[in-house]
């Protein structure tokens, strides 16, 4: 801090302009003004320009006088920061009583007593911007610079700083977004790895593996695209269903029926993969493998205080259905996603008249 005082930090040069003779900052300012006007009236215009620059400076500035830190001058940025206008001529403890117990008074006392400047970086402050409003947390960069009289004694404190609240919050949001992105990428890679391993296990033929693996990656990509449109805030169930079934005839072959249901990103991704597996199976072996086959997808919501989604996938008009001799990757993926990822329940029924899947899951899990 000694170097700051010697070399002149951002506030030091300005503090020099307020050097005073005997009588304190207020008297010094008055004498300086009279001297300027007496010596050269043309300098009054320059003085007025300096005062205007002081008042319009983007950073907050204040001049404090004496051991009680009487506010002699404060610019518009300072008045906006503290949320009040009538503070000049009052000791800072009286004018800004809401910053008690935040160490600002004590730091001013130390600067005045020792003559050593204080520099605050990323300091938090709780300030009330309206008379009846709650205190708001803000972040500030500032300097307390001692103002000396003609004999070198400390007569006051020059305050200069910047409100960096928006910058700090933007950095916090950016960090949160990066952390969330890392989390999503890791989850996606884990999902892709699982899809690759399970697909390879059930498709030893390289060509069949490549086709099935690519189709499942495209399903994942479709839902990612849908979520990106909403900045990953979520997606509607009907939109997820349509995205995953367009390749199989869309609404002409797959008939949706249900109210709007907002899904969070994790639910949208899981249901997207489930719809892909159901539609793929229907296209190969079920109702969508014949020209006249249809799939009816009905869903409803129960208990709005703890919403629960019930969804039914019913195939009609396809070839006769038989219970498979072994569980394939598709059925295992559906059961795992519903029970593990969505904390729900699922029942797959291979009735002769048509395959059905009954799914039930909580929509407000973890809220």
Buried (B, 14 or more C-beta within 10 A) or exposed (E): BEEBBEEBBBBBEBBEEBBBEEBBBBBBBEBBEEEBEEEEEEEEEEEEEEEEEBBEBEBBBBBBBBBBBBBBBBBBBBBEBBBBEEBBEBBBBEBBEBBEEBEBBEBBBBBBEEBBBBBBEEBEBEBBBEEEEEEEEBBBBBBBBBBBBEEEEBBBBBBBBBBBBEEBEEEEEEEEEEEEEEEBEEEBEEBBEEBBEBBBEBBEEEEEBEEBBEBBBEBBEBBBEBBEEBEBEBBBBBBBBBBBBEBBBEEEBBEBEBEEBBBBBBBBBBBBBBBBBBBBBBBEBBBBBEEEBBBBBEBEBEEEEEBBBBBBBBBBBBEEBEEEEEEEBBBEBBBBBBEEBBEBEBEBEBEEEBBBBBBBBBBEBEE
